[in-house]
Amino acid sequence: MKYIRLYWIHDRRDMPVWLVSELDDEKWETRKVEIWRGGAKGYADRQTSYGSTGLAQVPLPPFDEIKALPGFEFEEISRAEFEQEWTARKSP
């Protein structure tokens, strides 16, 4: 498993600014937390979803390609960091 955090730089209020994902070995999302500017959260896993959050319909591209995207800041994080976000997903 791999764990990533993306900061999406934009001014829209209807889109999340943080995307935190757990990826399997083929880079398919297995769990994801999205966080909006005001603190609202959405989340999804293979069985459930909350809000407008859903898992990606395709595997993520190589990390180098994600890092090169304009308007995003990308970092790999630890499983513990992901689990902290996953556990906090239902809190305001």
N, C-alpha and C positions, 0 to 999 in steps of 0.2 A: 504494500500500500504506500501511496504517496499522499502528502497533504500540502495544500497550497492556499495562499491568501492573496486576493487581488483587490487593489484599491482602484476603483473606477472614477476617474476625474471627469466630472460633468456638473452641470447646474440644474439638471432635471429633478423635480421633487417626486416624480412618479416611478423612479428607478432606484435600485439599491446602489450604495457606494462601496460596500464591502461584500465580497463573495469569498466564502471559505469552503473548500471542497476536499472530500476524501476521494481518492482515485484508486481503482484497482490496477493491477499490473499492466493492463492494456490501455490505461488512462480513461476508462469510463468512470463517470461520477457514480459513487455509491451513496454518498450523503453530501448535503450542501446546506449551508446557512447563508442567507442574504440579510444584510443590515442596511436600513435606510438612514438617511441623514438625521432624521428626528429620533432614531432609536428603535423604530418598528423593525420587526424581524419576520422573515419567512424561512421555511425550511422544507427539505424533502429528503426522503430516502427511497428505497425500492418499493416500499409498501404504502407510504403515506406522503402527503404534502400539506403545507399550511400556507395560506395566502396565495400569491401568484407564483411562488417558487416551484420549480420543477427541475429534474435532472436533465442534463444535456442529452440530446437525441443522437449525438455522435461522440466518439472519443475526442478528448482534448488534443490539440496539436502538440508537437514537441515544445518543451518549455522555452527554448530559444526563440521560437516563433511568437509565443505569448509575450515574452520580454520585449520583443521588438515592436509590439503594437503601440501606436500612439494613444495616449489617454489612459493607460493602465500602468500601475506599479505592481510588480509581481514578486512574490517570495515563497520559497518552500518553507514550511513550518514543521514542527514536530507533531507526532501523534498526540502528545499531551496537550499541546496548544490547540489542536483541532478539537479534542475531547472537551476542553474547557468551553469553547464556543458552542459545541453541540449541547452540552449540559445547560448552558445559559440561554439556549434558543427560545425558551418559553417565558423568559423573564423580560420585563419591559426595558 
